[in-house]
Amino acid sequence: MLTLAEVERHAKVAIVAVDGERGFRRRLLELGLCPGTAVAITNIAPLGDPLEIEVRGGRLSIRKDEAAQIRVRR
């Protein structure tokens, strides 16, 4: 199983689970990163952190260590 941090640019994946602390999980769920949701990495900063992701028609940026706690499938 992949994490969102391991996915290449423009590849569409579906979220399987969000790991981490309860507050962290809640924040991501409120942003729309729920299991079953399709996401894609649209841009990566020059030094590799943060990642810009497209989810539900919007874009948001998350840090790479946060993306490593989001399990996805192709």
mmCIF file of the N, C-alpha and C atoms, coordinates in Angstrom:
data_MODEL
# 
_entry.id   MODEL 
# 
loop_
_atom_site.group_PDB 
_atom_site.id 
_atom_site.type_symbol 
_atom_site.label_atom_id 
_atom_site.label_alt_id 
_atom_site.label_comp_id 
_atom_site.label_asym_id 
_atom_site.label_entity_id 
_atom_site.label_seq_id 
_atom_site.pdbx_PDB_ins_code 
_atom_site.Cartn_x 
_atom_site.Cartn_y 
_atom_site.Cartn_z 
_atom_site.occupancy 
_atom_site.B_iso_or_equiv 
_atom_site.pdbx_formal_charge 
_atom_site.auth_seq_id 
_atom_site.auth_comp_id 
_atom_site.auth_asym_id 
_atom_site.auth_atom_id 
_atom_site.pdbx_PDB_model_num 
ATOM 1   N N  . MET A 1 1  ? 0.841   -1.176 0.000   1.00 0.00 ? 1  MET A N  1 
ATOM 2   C CA . MET A 1 1  ? 0.000   0.000  0.000   1.00 0.00 ? 1  MET A CA 1 
ATOM 3   C C  . MET A 1 1  ? 0.888   1.242  0.000   1.00 0.00 ? 1  MET A C  1 
ATOM 4   N N  . LEU A 1 2  ? 0.494   2.230  -0.778  1.00 0.00 ? 2  LEU A N  1 
ATOM 5   C CA . LEU A 1 2  ? 1.252   3.475  -0.916  1.00 0.00 ? 2  LEU A CA 1 
ATOM 6   C C  . LEU A 1 2  ? 0.788   4.515  0.099   1.00 0.00 ? 2  LEU A C  1 
ATOM 7   N N  . THR A 1 3  ? 1.637   5.513  0.315   1.00 0.00 ? 3  THR A N  1 
ATOM 8   C CA . THR A 1 3  ? 1.209   6.705  1.034   1.00 0.00 ? 3  THR A CA 1 
ATOM 9   C C  . THR A 1 3  ? 1.129   7.833  0.023   1.00 0.00 ? 3  THR A C  1 
ATOM 10  N N  . LEU A 1 4  ? 0.429   8.881  0.364   1.00 0.00 ? 4  LEU A N  1 
ATOM 11  C CA . LEU A 1 4  ? 0.277   10.008 -0.551  1.00 0.00 ? 4  LEU A CA 1 
ATOM 12  C C  . LEU A 1 4  ? 1.623   10.655 -0.854  1.00 0.00 ? 4  LEU A C  1 
ATOM 13  N N  . ALA A 1 5  ? 2.568   10.585 0.056   1.00 0.00 ? 5  ALA A N  1 
ATOM 14  C CA . ALA A 1 5  ? 3.896   11.163 -0.159  1.00 0.00 ? 5  ALA A CA 1 
ATOM 15  C C  . ALA A 1 5  ? 4.687   10.408 -1.220  1.00 0.00 ? 5  ALA A C  1 
ATOM 16  N N  . GLU A 1 6  ? 4.326   9.163  -1.507  1.00 0.00 ? 6  GLU A N  1 
ATOM 17  C CA . GLU A 1 6  ? 5.051   8.337  -2.469  1.00 0.00 ? 6  GLU A CA 1 
ATOM 18  C C  . GLU A 1 6  ? 4.475   8.395  -3.880  1.00 0.00 ? 6  GLU A C  1 
ATOM 19  N N  . VAL A 1 7  ? 3.345   9.051  -4.043  1.00 0.00 ? 7  VAL A N  1 
ATOM 20  C CA . VAL A 1 7  ? 2.655   9.094  -5.331  1.00 0.00 ? 7  VAL A CA 1 
ATOM 21  C C  . VAL A 1 7  ? 3.320   10.132 -6.233  1.00 0.00 ? 7  VAL A C  1 
ATOM 22  N N  . GLU A 1 8  ? 3.456   9.807  -7.524  1.00 0.00 ? 8  GLU A N  1 
ATOM 23  C CA . GLU A 1 8  ? 4.042   10.749 -8.458  1.00 0.00 ? 8  GLU A CA 1 
ATOM 24  C C  . GLU A 1 8  ? 3.007   11.816 -8.855  1.00 0.00 ? 8  GLU A C  1 
ATOM 25  N N  . ARG A 1 9  ? 3.502   12.902 -9.434  1.00 0.00 ? 9  ARG A N  1 
ATOM 26  C CA . ARG A 1 9  ? 2.617   14.006 -9.842  1.00 0.00 ? 9  ARG A CA 1 
ATOM 27  C C  . ARG A 1 9  ? 1.577   13.554 -10.848 1.00 0.00 ? 9  ARG A C  1 
ATOM 28  N N  . HIS A 1 10 ? 0.377   14.100 -10.714 1.00 0.00 ? 10 HIS A N  1 
ATOM 29  C CA . HIS A 1 10 ? -0.754  13.918 -11.632 1.00 0.00 ? 10 HIS A CA 1 
ATOM 30  C C  . HIS A 1 10 ? -1.341  12.510 -11.638 1.00 0.00 ? 10 HIS A C  1 
ATOM 31  N N  . ALA A 1 11 ? -0.895  11.629 -10.761 1.00 0.00 ? 11 ALA A N  1 
ATOM 32  C CA . ALA A 1 11 ? -1.501  10.301 -10.666 1.00 0.00 ? 11 ALA A CA 1 
ATOM 33  C C  . ALA A 1 11 ? -2.725  10.385 -9.761  1.00 0.00 ? 11 ALA A C  1 
ATOM 34  N N  . LYS A 1 12 ? -3.837  9.855  -10.233 1.00 0.00 ? 12 LYS A N  1 
ATOM 35  C CA . LYS A 1 12 ? -5.065  9.855  -9.433  1.00 0.00 ? 12 LYS A CA 1 
ATOM 36  C C  . LYS A 1 12 ? -5.064  8.631  -8.523  1.00 0.00 ? 12 LYS A C  1 
ATOM 37  N N  . VAL A 1 13 ? -5.322  8.862  -7.259  1.00 0.00 ? 13 VAL A N  1 
ATOM 38  C CA . VAL A 1 13 ? -5.380  7.790  -6.266  1.00 0.00 ? 13 VAL A CA 1 
ATOM 39  C C  . VAL A 1 13 ? -6.608  8.004  -5.385  1.00 0.00 ? 13 VAL A C  1 
ATOM 40  N N  . ALA A 1 14 ? -6.981  6.962  -4.652  1.00 0.00 ? 14 ALA A N  1 
ATOM 41  C CA . ALA A 1 14 ? -8.098  7.046  -3.714  1.00 0.00 ? 14 ALA A CA 1 
ATOM 42  C C  . ALA A 1 14 ? -7.562  6.856  -2.300  1.00 0.00 ? 14 ALA A C  1 
ATOM 43  N N  . ILE A 1 15 ? -8.077  7.633  -1.386  1.00 0.00 ? 15 ILE A N  1 
ATOM 44  C CA . ILE A 1 15 ? -7.657  7.538  0.012   1.00 0.00 ? 15 ILE A CA 1 
ATOM 45  C C  . ILE A 1 15 ? -8.244  6.275  0.629   1.00 0.00 ? 15 ILE A C  1 
ATOM 46  N N  . VAL A 1 16 ? -7.394  5.522  1.319   1.00 0.00 ? 16 VAL A N  1 
ATOM 47  C CA . VAL A 1 16 ? -7.830  4.317  2.025   1.00 0.00 ? 16 VAL A CA 1 
ATOM 48  C C  . VAL A 1 16 ? -8.015  4.617  3.498   1.00 0.00 ? 16 VAL A C  1 
ATOM 49  N N  . ALA A 1 17 ? -7.038  5.295  4.117   1.00 0.00 ? 17 ALA A N  1 
ATOM 50  C CA . ALA A 1 17 ? -7.100  5.608  5.547   1.00 0.00 ? 17 ALA A CA 1 
ATOM 51  C C  . ALA A 1 17 ? -6.200  6.789  5.855   1.00 0.00 ? 17 ALA A C  1 
ATOM 52  N N  . VAL A 1 18 ? -6.543  7.470  6.944   1.00 0.00 ? 18 VAL A N  1 
ATOM 53  C CA . VAL A 1 18 ? -5.724  8.563  7.441   1.00 0.00 ? 18 VAL A CA 1 
ATOM 54  C C  . VAL A 1 18 ? -5.234  8.155  8.823   1.00 0.00 ? 18 VAL A C  1 
ATOM 55  N N  . ASP A 1 19 ? -3.914  8.065  8.977   1.00 0.00 ? 19 ASP A N  1 
ATOM 56  C CA . ASP A 1 19 ? -3.318  7.690  10.253  1.00 0.00 ? 19 ASP A CA 1 
ATOM 57  C C  . ASP A 1 19 ? -2.883  8.942  11.005  1.00 0.00 ? 19 ASP A C  1 
ATOM 58  N N  . GLY A 1 20 ? -2.405  8.757  12.217  1.00 0.00 ? 20 GLY A N  1 
ATOM 59  C CA . GLY A 1 20 ? -1.891  9.880  12.993  1.00 0.00 ? 20 GLY A CA 1 
ATOM 60  C C  . GLY A 1 20 ? -2.756  10.177 14.201  1.00 0.00 ? 20 GLY A C  1 
ATOM 61  N N  . GLU A 1 21 ? -2.450  11.302 14.844  1.00 0.00 ? 21 GLU A N  1 
ATOM 62  C CA . GLU A 1 21 ? -3.183  11.715 16.035  1.00 0.00 ? 21 GLU A CA 1 
ATOM 63  C C  . GLU A 1 21 ? -4.627  12.052 15.698  1.00 0.00 ? 21 GLU A C  1 
ATOM 64  N N  . ARG A 1 22 ? -5.469  12.026 16.711  1.00 0.00 ? 22 ARG A N  1 
ATOM 65  C CA . ARG A 1 22 ? -6.887  12.275 16.523  1.00 0.00 ? 22 ARG A CA 1 
ATOM 66  C C  . ARG A 1 22 ? -7.154  13.665 15.945  1.00 0.00 ? 22 ARG A C  1 
ATOM 67  N N  . GLY A 1 23 ? -6.484  14.688 16.464  1.00 0.00 ? 23 GLY A N  1 
ATOM 68  C CA . GLY A 1 23 ? -6.667  16.046 15.970  1.00 0.00 ? 23 GLY A CA 1 
ATOM 69  C C  . GLY A 1 23 ? -6.231  16.202 14.524  1.00 0.00 ? 23 GLY A C  1 
ATOM 70  N N  . PHE A 1 24 ? -5.138  15.543 14.173  1.00 0.00 ? 24 PHE A N  1 
ATOM 71  C CA . PHE A 1 24 ? -4.638  15.570 12.801  1.00 0.00 ? 24 PHE A CA 1 
ATOM 72  C C  . PHE A 1 24 ? -5.639  14.913 11.856  1.00 0.00 ? 24 PHE A C  1 
ATOM 73  N N  . ARG A 1 25 ? -6.138  13.747 12.235  1.00 0.00 ? 25 ARG A N  1 
ATOM 74  C CA . ARG A 1 25 ? -7.125  13.048 11.406  1.00 0.00 ? 25 ARG A CA 1 
ATOM 75  C C  . ARG A 1 25 ? -8.381  13.885 11.224  1.00 0.00 ? 25 ARG A C  1 
ATOM 76  N N  . ARG A 1 26 ? -8.838  14.493 12.295  1.00 0.00 ? 26 ARG A N  1 
ATOM 77  C CA . ARG A 1 26 ? -10.049 15.315 12.243  1.00 0.00 ? 26 ARG A CA 1 
ATOM 78  C C  . ARG A 1 26 ? -9.860  16.493 11.283  1.00 0.00 ? 26 ARG A C  1 
ATOM 79  N N  . ARG A 1 27 ? -8.704  17.146 11.353  1.00 0.00 ? 27 ARG A N  1 
ATOM 80  C CA . ARG A 1 27 ? -8.447  18.299 10.489  1.00 0.00 ? 27 ARG A CA 1 
ATOM 81  C C  . ARG A 1 27 ? -8.480  17.888 9.015   1.00 0.00 ? 27 ARG A C  1 
ATOM 82  N N  . LEU A 1 28 ? -7.843  16.760 8.693   1.00 0.00 ? 28 LEU A N  1 
ATOM 83  C CA . LEU A 1 28 ? -7.845  16.303 7.307   1.00 0.00 ? 28 LEU A CA 1 
ATOM 84  C C  . LEU A 1 28 ? -9.237  15.877 6.850   1.00 0.00 ? 28 LEU A C  1 
ATOM 85  N N  . LEU A 1 29 ? -9.989  15.246 7.726   1.00 0.00 ? 29 LEU A N  1 
ATOM 86  C CA . LEU A 1 29 ? -11.355 14.852 7.367   1.00 0.00 ? 29 LEU A CA 1 
ATOM 87  C C  . LEU A 1 29 ? -12.213 16.081 7.113   1.00 0.00 ? 29 LEU A C  1 
ATOM 88  N N  . GLU A 1 30 ? -12.024 17.151 7.900   1.00 0.00 ? 30 GLU A N  1 
ATOM 89  C CA . GLU A 1 30 ? -12.772 18.391 7.691   1.00 0.00 ? 30 GLU A CA 1 
ATOM 90  C C  . GLU A 1 30 ? -12.395 19.062 6.379   1.00 0.00 ? 30 GLU A C  1 
ATOM 91  N N  . LEU A 1 31 ? -11.168 18.845 5.911   1.00 0.00 ? 31 LEU A N  1 
ATOM 92  C CA . LEU A 1 31 ? -10.731 19.396 4.634   1.00 0.00 ? 31 LEU A CA 1 
ATOM 93  C C  . LEU A 1 31 ? -11.208 18.565 3.448   1.00 0.00 ? 31 LEU A C  1 
ATOM 94  N N  . GLY A 1 32 ? -11.854 17.424 3.710   1.00 0.00 ? 32 GLY A N  1 
ATOM 95  C CA . GLY A 1 32 ? -12.401 16.596 2.641   1.00 0.00 ? 32 GLY A CA 1 
ATOM 96  C C  . GLY A 1 32 ? -11.576 15.377 2.297   1.00 0.00 ? 32 GLY A C  1 
ATOM 97  N N  . LEU A 1 33 ? -10.541 15.092 3.063   1.00 0.00 ? 33 LEU A N  1 
ATOM 98  C CA . LEU A 1 33 ? -9.691  13.926 2.794   1.00 0.00 ? 33 LEU A CA 1 
ATOM 99  C C  . LEU A 1 33 ? -10.245 12.702 3.532   1.00 0.00 ? 33 LEU A C  1 
ATOM 100 N N  . CYS A 1 34 ? -11.383 12.216 3.055   1.00 0.00 ? 34 CYS A N  1 
ATOM 101 C CA . CYS A 1 34 ? -12.063 11.078 3.662   1.00 0.00 ? 34 CYS A CA 1 
ATOM 102 C C  . CYS A 1 34 ? -11.722 9.810  2.887   1.00 0.00 ? 34 CYS A C  1 
ATOM 103 N N  . PRO A 1 35 ? -11.794 8.635  3.535   1.00 0.00 ? 35 PRO A N  1 
ATOM 104 C CA . PRO A 1 35 ? -11.582 7.383  2.802   1.00 0.00 ? 35 PRO A CA 1 
ATOM 105 C C  . PRO A 1 35 ? -12.541 7.270  1.623   1.00 0.00 ? 35 PRO A C  1 
ATOM 106 N N  . GLY A 1 36 ? -11.986 6.848  0.475   1.00 0.00 ? 36 GLY A N  1 
ATOM 107 C CA . GLY A 1 36 ? -12.763 6.713  -0.746  1.00 0.00 ? 36 GLY A CA 1 
ATOM 108 C C  . GLY A 1 36 ? -12.692 7.927  -1.661  1.00 0.00 ? 36 GLY A C  1 
ATOM 109 N N  . THR A 1 37 ? -12.167 9.038  -1.172  1.00 0.00 ? 37 THR A N  1 
ATOM 110 C CA . THR A 1 37 ? -12.075 10.263 -1.959  1.00 0.00 ? 37 THR A CA 1 
ATOM 111 C C  . THR A 1 37 ? -10.902 10.191 -2.935  1.00 0.00 ? 37 THR A C  1 
ATOM 112 N N  . ALA A 1 38 ? -11.133 10.625 -4.167  1.00 0.00 ? 38 ALA A N  1 
ATOM 113 C CA . ALA A 1 38 ? -10.071 10.661 -5.179  1.00 0.00 ? 38 ALA A CA 1 
ATOM 114 C C  . ALA A 1 38 ? -9.252  11.933 -5.004  1.00 0.00 ? 38 ALA A C  1 
ATOM 115 N N  . VAL A 1 39 ? -7.927  11.803 -5.041  1.00 0.00 ? 39 VAL A N  1 
ATOM 116 C CA . VAL A 1 39 ? -7.018  12.944 -4.934  1.00 0.00 ? 39 VAL A CA 1 
ATOM 117 C C  . VAL A 1 39 ? -5.905  12.786 -5.966  1.00 0.00 ? 39 VAL A C  1 
ATOM 118 N N  . ALA A 1 40 ? -5.234  13.899 -6.258  1.00 0.00 ? 40 ALA A N  1 
ATOM 119 C CA . ALA A 1 40 ? -4.078  13.885 -7.155  1.00 0.00 ? 40 ALA A CA 1 
ATOM 120 C C  . ALA A 1 40 ? -3.099  14.950 -6.685  1.00 0.00 ? 40 ALA A C  1 
ATOM 121 N N  . ILE A 1 41 ? -1.821  14.653 -6.749  1.00 0.00 ? 41 ILE A N  1 
ATOM 122 C CA . ILE A 1 41 ? -0.796  15.649 -6.449  1.00 0.00 ? 41 ILE A CA 1 
ATOM 123 C C  . ILE A 1 41 ? -0.623  16.497 -7.695  1.00 0.00 ? 41 ILE A C  1 
ATOM 124 N N  . THR A 1 42 ? -0.870  17.802 -7.569  1.00 0.00 ? 42 THR A N  1 
ATOM 125 C CA . THR A 1 42 ? -0.797  18.686 -8.731  1.00 0.00 ? 42 THR A CA 1 
ATOM 126 C C  . THR A 1 42 ? 0.528   19.424 -8.825  1.00 0.00 ? 42 THR A C  1 
ATOM 127 N N  . ASN A 1 43 ? 1.188   19.636 -7.693  1.00 0.00 ? 43 ASN A N  1 
ATOM 128 C CA . ASN A 1 43 ? 2.433   20.380 -7.714  1.00 0.00 ? 43 ASN A CA 1 
ATOM 129 C C  . ASN A 1 43 ? 3.264   20.020 -6.490  1.00 0.00 ? 43 ASN A C  1 
ATOM 130 N N  . ILE A 1 44 ? 4.575   20.109 -6.645  1.00 0.00 ? 44 ILE A N  1 
ATOM 131 C CA . ILE A 1 44 ? 5.503   19.853 -5.544  1.00 0.00 ? 44 ILE A CA 1 
ATOM 132 C C  . ILE A 1 44 ? 6.449   21.041 -5.471  1.00 0.00 ? 44 ILE A C  1 
ATOM 133 N N  . ALA A 1 45 ? 6.647   21.581 -4.282  1.00 0.00 ? 45 ALA A N  1 
ATOM 134 C CA . ALA A 1 45 ? 7.549   22.717 -4.102  1.00 0.00 ? 45 ALA A CA 1 
ATOM 135 C C  . ALA A 1 45 ? 8.972   22.329 -4.518  1.00 0.00 ? 45 ALA A C  1 
ATOM 136 N N  . PRO A 1 46 ? 9.808   23.299 -4.878  1.00 0.00 ? 46 PRO A N  1 
ATOM 137 C CA . PRO A 1 46 ? 11.165  23.000 -5.362  1.00 0.00 ? 46 PRO A CA 1 
ATOM 138 C C  . PRO A 1 46 ? 12.005  22.130 -4.428  1.00 0.00 ? 46 PRO A C  1 
ATOM 139 N N  . LEU A 1 47 ? 11.846  22.287 -3.127  1.00 0.00 ? 47 LEU A N  1 
ATOM 140 C CA . LEU A 1 47 ? 12.621  21.471 -2.190  1.00 0.00 ? 47 LEU A CA 1 
ATOM 141 C C  . LEU A 1 47 ? 11.874  20.212 -1.763  1.00 0.00 ? 47 LEU A C  1 
ATOM 142 N N  . GLY A 1 48 ? 10.720  19.930 -2.390  1.00 0.00 ? 48 GLY A N  1 
ATOM 143 C CA . GLY A 1 48 ? 9.980   18.709 -2.109  1.00 0.00 ? 48 GLY A CA 1 
ATOM 144 C C  . GLY A 1 48 ? 8.941   18.820 -1.015  1.00 0.00 ? 48 GLY A C  1 
ATOM 145 N N  . ASP A 1 49 ? 8.787   19.988 -0.419  1.00 0.00 ? 49 ASP A N  1 
ATOM 146 C CA . ASP A 1 49 ? 7.833   20.159 0.674   1.00 0.00 ? 49 ASP A CA 1 
ATOM 147 C C  . ASP A 1 49 ? 7.342   21.594 0.657   1.00 0.00 ? 49 ASP A C  1 
ATOM 148 N N  . PRO A 1 50 ? 6.075   21.899 0.616   1.00 0.00 ? 50 PRO A N  1 
ATOM 149 C CA . PRO A 1 50 ? 4.885   21.063 0.722   1.00 0.00 ? 50 PRO A CA 1 
ATOM 150 C C  . PRO A 1 50 ? 4.428   20.512 -0.635  1.00 0.00 ? 50 PRO A C  1 
ATOM 151 N N  . LEU A 1 51 ? 3.381   19.693 -0.563  1.00 0.00 ? 51 LEU A N  1 
ATOM 152 C CA . LEU A 1 51 ? 2.754   19.132 -1.757  1.00 0.00 ? 51 LEU A CA 1 
ATOM 153 C C  . LEU A 1 51 ? 1.406   19.827 -1.960  1.00 0.00 ? 51 LEU A C  1 
ATOM 154 N N  . GLU A 1 52 ? 1.091   20.165 -3.193  1.00 0.00 ? 52 GLU A N  1 
ATOM 155 C CA . GLU A 1 52 ? -0.225  20.705 -3.494  1.00 0.00 ? 52 GLU A CA 1 
ATOM 156 C C  . GLU A 1 52 ? -1.069  19.563 -4.040  1.00 0.00 ? 52 GLU A C  1 
ATOM 157 N N  . ILE A 1 53 ? -2.231  19.346 -3.438  1.00 0.00 ? 53 ILE A N  1 
ATOM 158 C CA . ILE A 1 53 ? -3.098  18.253 -3.873  1.00 0.00 ? 53 ILE A CA 1 
ATOM 159 C C  . ILE A 1 53 ? -4.446  18.808 -4.303  1.00 0.00 ? 53 ILE A C  1 
ATOM 160 N N  . GLU A 1 54 ? -5.045  18.107 -5.253  1.00 0.00 ? 54 GLU A N  1 
ATOM 161 C CA . GLU A 1 54 ? -6.388  18.458 -5.702  1.00 0.00 ? 54 GLU A CA 1 
ATOM 162 C C  . GLU A 1 54 ? -7.351  17.445 -5.112  1.00 0.00 ? 54 GLU A C  1 
ATOM 163 N N  . VAL A 1 55 ? -8.365  17.953 -4.418  1.00 0.00 ? 55 VAL A N  1 
ATOM 164 C CA . VAL A 1 55 ? -9.358  17.096 -3.786  1.00 0.00 ? 55 VAL A CA 1 
ATOM 165 C C  . VAL A 1 55 ? -10.725 17.773 -3.902  1.00 0.00 ? 55 VAL A C  1 
ATOM 166 N N  . ARG A 1 56 ? -11.696 17.058 -4.441  1.00 0.00 ? 56 ARG A N  1 
ATOM 167 C CA . ARG A 1 56 ? -13.072 17.535 -4.584  1.00 0.00 ? 56 ARG A CA 1 
ATOM 168 C C  . ARG A 1 56 ? -13.159 18.888 -5.290  1.00 0.00 ? 56 ARG A C  1 
ATOM 169 N N  . GLY A 1 57 ? -12.357 19.091 -6.316  1.00 0.00 ? 57 GLY A N  1 
ATOM 170 C CA . GLY A 1 57 ? -12.413 20.314 -7.096  1.00 0.00 ? 57 GLY A CA 1 
ATOM 171 C C  . GLY A 1 57 ? -11.627 21.482 -6.520  1.00 0.00 ? 57 GLY A C  1 
ATOM 172 N N  . GLY A 1 58 ? -11.060 21.332 -5.343  1.00 0.00 ? 58 GLY A N  1 
ATOM 173 C CA . GLY A 1 58 ? -10.259 22.382 -4.735  1.00 0.00 ? 58 GLY A CA 1 
ATOM 174 C C  . GLY A 1 58 ? -8.818  21.942 -4.587  1.00 0.00 ? 58 GLY A C  1 
ATOM 175 N N  . ARG A 1 59 ? -7.962  22.878 -4.239  1.00 0.00 ? 59 ARG A N  1 
ATOM 176 C CA . ARG A 1 59 ? -6.549  22.551 -4.043  1.00 0.00 ? 59 ARG A CA 1 
ATOM 177 C C  . ARG A 1 59 ? -6.125  22.980 -2.658  1.00 0.00 ? 59 ARG A C  1 
ATOM 178 N N  . LEU A 1 60 ? -5.289  22.162 -2.038  1.00 0.00 ? 60 LEU A N  1 
ATOM 179 C CA . LEU A 1 60 ? -4.705  22.508 -0.754  1.00 0.00 ? 60 LEU A CA 1 
ATOM 180 C C  . LEU A 1 60 ? -3.294  21.989 -0.665  1.00 0.00 ? 60 LEU A C  1 
ATOM 181 N N  . SER A 1 61 ? -2.544  22.595 0.233   1.00 0.00 ? 61 SER A N  1 
ATOM 182 C CA . SER A 1 61 ? -1.147  22.203 0.418   1.00 0.00 ? 61 SER A CA 1 
ATOM 183 C C  . SER A 1 61 ? -0.989  21.538 1.769   1.00 0.00 ? 61 SER A C  1 
ATOM 184 N N  . ILE A 1 62 ? -0.272  20.426 1.770   1.00 0.00 ? 62 ILE A N  1 
ATOM 185 C CA . ILE A 1 62 ? 0.053   19.741 3.015   1.00 0.00 ? 62 ILE A CA 1 
ATOM 186 C C  . ILE A 1 62 ? 1.537   19.399 3.003   1.00 0.00 ? 62 ILE A C  1 
ATOM 187 N N  . ARG A 1 63 ? 2.087   19.250 4.197   1.00 0.00 ? 63 ARG A N  1 
ATOM 188 C CA . ARG A 1 63 ? 3.504   18.910 4.291   1.00 0.00 ? 63 ARG A CA 1 
ATOM 189 C C  . ARG A 1 63 ? 3.711   17.446 3.932   1.00 0.00 ? 63 ARG A C  1 
ATOM 190 N N  . LYS A 1 64 ? 4.918   17.127 3.537   1.00 0.00 ? 64 LYS A N  1 
ATOM 191 C CA . LYS A 1 64 ? 5.228   15.769 3.098   1.00 0.00 ? 64 LYS A CA 1 
ATOM 192 C C  . LYS A 1 64 ? 5.084   14.769 4.240   1.00 0.00 ? 64 LYS A C  1 
ATOM 193 N N  . ASP A 1 65 ? 5.451   15.153 5.469   1.00 0.00 ? 65 ASP A N  1 
ATOM 194 C CA . ASP A 1 65 ? 5.293   14.224 6.589   1.00 0.00 ? 65 ASP A CA 1 
ATOM 195 C C  . ASP A 1 65 ? 3.824   13.969 6.903   1.00 0.00 ? 65 ASP A C  1 
ATOM 196 N N  . GLU A 1 66 ? 2.950   14.948 6.634   1.00 0.00 ? 66 GLU A N  1 
ATOM 197 C CA . GLU A 1 66 ? 1.513   14.724 6.783   1.00 0.00 ? 66 GLU A CA 1 
ATOM 198 C C  . GLU A 1 66 ? 1.004   13.790 5.680   1.00 0.00 ? 66 GLU A C  1 
ATOM 199 N N  . ALA A 1 67 ? 1.495   13.984 4.456   1.00 0.00 ? 67 ALA A N  1 
ATOM 200 C CA . ALA A 1 67 ? 1.092   13.132 3.341   1.00 0.00 ? 67 ALA A CA 1 
ATOM 201 C C  . ALA A 1 67 ? 1.534   11.686 3.558   1.00 0.00 ? 67 ALA A C  1 
ATOM 202 N N  . ALA A 1 68 ? 2.619   11.487 4.306   1.00 0.00 ? 68 ALA A N  1 
ATOM 203 C CA . ALA A 1 68 ? 3.109   10.138 4.581   1.00 0.00 ? 68 ALA A CA 1 
ATOM 204 C C  . ALA A 1 68 ? 2.174   9.371  5.520   1.00 0.00 ? 68 ALA A C  1 
ATOM 205 N N  . GLN A 1 69 ? 1.251   10.067 6.166   1.00 0.00 ? 69 GLN A N  1 
ATOM 206 C CA . GLN A 1 69 ? 0.303   9.410  7.069   1.00 0.00 ? 69 GLN A CA 1 
ATOM 207 C C  . GLN A 1 69 ? -1.031  9.116  6.406   1.00 0.00 ? 69 GLN A C  1 
ATOM 208 N N  . ILE A 1 70 ? -1.134  9.389  5.101   1.00 0.00 ? 70 ILE A N  1 
ATOM 209 C CA . ILE A 1 70 ? -2.363  9.137  4.356   1.00 0.00 ? 70 ILE A CA 1 
ATOM 210 C C  . ILE A 1 70 ? -2.126  7.961  3.423   1.00 0.00 ? 70 ILE A C  1 
ATOM 211 N N  . ARG A 1 71 ? -2.781  6.843  3.698   1.00 0.00 ? 71 ARG A N  1 
ATOM 212 C CA . ARG A 1 71 ? -2.619  5.648  2.859   1.00 0.00 ? 71 ARG A CA 1 
ATOM 213 C C  . ARG A 1 71 ? -3.581  5.715  1.693   1.00 0.00 ? 71 ARG A C  1 
ATOM 214 N N  . VAL A 1 72 ? -3.076  5.367  0.493   1.00 0.00 ? 72 VAL A N  1 
ATOM 215 C CA . VAL A 1 72 ? -3.869  5.472  -0.732  1.00 0.00 ? 72 VAL A CA 1 
ATOM 216 C C  . VAL A 1 72 ? -3.723  4.203  -1.570  1.00 0.00 ? 72 VAL A C  1 
ATOM 217 N N  . ARG A 1 73 ? -4.617  4.063  -2.554  1.00 0.00 ? 73 ARG A N  1 
ATOM 218 C CA . ARG A 1 73 ? -4.512  2.986  -3.550  1.00 0.00 ? 73 ARG A CA 1 
ATOM 219 C C  . ARG A 1 73 ? -4.752  3.588  -4.918  1.00 0.00 ? 73 ARG A C  1 
ATOM 220 N N  . ARG A 1 74 ? -4.208  2.929  -5.912  1.00 0.00 ? 74 ARG A N  1 
ATOM 221 C CA . ARG A 1 74 ? -4.361  3.432  -7.299  1.00 0.00 ? 74 ARG A CA 1 
ATOM 222 C C  . ARG A 1 74 ? -5.749  3.162  -7.830  1.00 0.00 ? 74 ARG A C  1 
# 
